């Protein structure tokens, strides 16, 4: 089990989102440096001021992770940072098929996959060499319970989060012997702007503070998968192991299908 005192430098991508802000506040404290990333400079600066008032030293990175043409710039920026103890890969967006099931535009699909998966992998690729050189570090990938089974309402989001889950599990098996922990976080519905966009029921909704605390607790224990809340986690896992025809029928009955 890791102690919180070991975490002196922490990077949080997507820090201006609901979970990202809650994680920043959760980890802000005296003797700790937070590197906060976001694409809205005004919002990231306000969050930085709040975390500084809690005793943390704060650095900010303003960058649009959807920019494919600037991926190398992003990676070079991360590689130049002083050693990081914890990297919370949290930046994400969502997309859905629409109220009338008209489908996702290609632009929405590309942005969803770019930010939720491609930029997450680019971030890990940039911070990993320094961690391997030091022989320590922790990386948390914020996926989703929808990674267990694809929901008809959010195809590209589910695909990206499933890819991120698998990527994290692969990294954990590869890097464990080098002293680097990789944890996959699988939250259910959290009361954020992203959840507000979901065109279906949102059972067992948690607040961002509740989610951040569960994530921090799971990371301290180095849980391979940090999945919550339990009832929804069990339901989504169950959909993955049931026959497909039954899973699809259940989704329709519960308001998640089309």
C-alpha positions, -999 to +999 in steps of 0.1 A: +000+000+000+013+034-010+013+063+014+000+097+004+033+113+016+051+095-013+031+115-038+049+148-042+044+156-078+010+148-094-002+154-130-039+156-137-051+158-173-086+171-178-084+189-145-112+213-152-138+186-156-160+175-127-139+145-116-106+163-125-115+193-103-125+169-074-092+150-078-072+182-077-089+193-045-085+158-031-047+158-036-040+195-029-019+200+002+012+213+018+044+199+003+028+187-028+030+200-064+001+196-087+005+199-125-030+207-138-039+204-174-069+218-192-079+235-224-097+264-208-071+288-194-095+308-173-109+277-156-076+261-150-062+293-134-092+295-110-086+259-100-049+265-096-057+294-072-080+272-052-055+244-049-028+269-039-050+281-011-051+245+002-013+246+004-002+230-028+023+243-053+006+245-087+018+244-123-006+246-152-006+232-188-031+247-212-034+224-242-061+210-265-056+173-266-078+169-297-050+184-318-034+155-337-009+179-353+005+189-319+008+155-302+046+157-303+046+191-287+024+177-259+047+148-254+078+170-254+062+192-228+054+163-205+089+147-210+105+180-199+087+180-165+105+171-133+098+135-122+062+127-116+050+104-088+014+100-100-002+107-134-040+108-135-050+104-171-085+119-168-092+141-199-122+129-217-153+138-238-184+120-247-207+115-277-240+098-283-263+088-311-287+116-305-322+120-291-337+106-323-310+079-328-297+098-358-262+086-351-228+102-343-211+125-368-176+115-379-162+146-363-178+136-329-165+100-333-129+112-341-128+137-312-141+111-288-115+085-297-087+111-300-092+125-265-104+094-246-079+070-261-053+084-284-043+113-262-043+091-231-018+067-248+003+097-259+004+110-223+015+076-210+041+073-237+056+106-227+058+101-189+067+065-189+105+067-198+113+089-168+093+065-145+111+035-159+145+052-154+136+059-118+121+025-112+089+040-096+057+058-104+020+054-107-004+059-136-041+059-133-063+057-165-098+070-160-119+047-181-156+039-175-179+011-165-191+012-201-158-004-209-174-037-197-201-037-224-209-014-253-241+007-247-261+013-279-265+050-269-228+058-269-209+036-293-176+056-298-174+065-261-177+029-251-152+018-277-126+043-266-131+035-229-129-002-236-096+004-254-083+024-225-092-003-201-074-030-221-044-007-226-041-001-189-044-038-180-017-046-205+006-019-191+001-032-155+013-067-165+043-053-183+055-027-158+047-043-124+082-058-122+098-024-127+081-008-097+055+011-117+018+007-109-009+011-135-045+013-123-076+014-144-105+034-130-140+024-140-165+049-127-202+048-132-224+079-135-209+110-118-228+143-116-207+162-142-213+179-175-205+147-193-231+127-175-256+155-182-252+147-219-261+110-215-295+104-232-307+077-209-311+068-172-283+075-148-287+051-119-266+052-087-252+087-095-223+098-074-209+133-067-175+142-081-162+144-045-174+108-038-158+096-070-125+113-062-123+098-028-130+063-041-103+068-067-077+081-043-085+052-019-081+026-046-049+041-058-034+041-024-042+004-022-029-001-057-060-018-069-057-031-105-093-020-112-111+007-093-147+002-102-177+018-086-205+019-076-209-018-069-244-024-081-238-008-115-203-024-118-219-058-112-246-051-138-222-040-165-199-069-159-229-092-160-238-079-194-204-089-207-208-125-196-244-131-206-254-142-241-255-112-264-292-116-272-301-115-235-278-085-228-294-065-256-328-074-243-319-063-208-306-030-221-338-023-239-359-032-208-338-008-186-339+022-210-303+019-223-312+004-257-328+015-289 
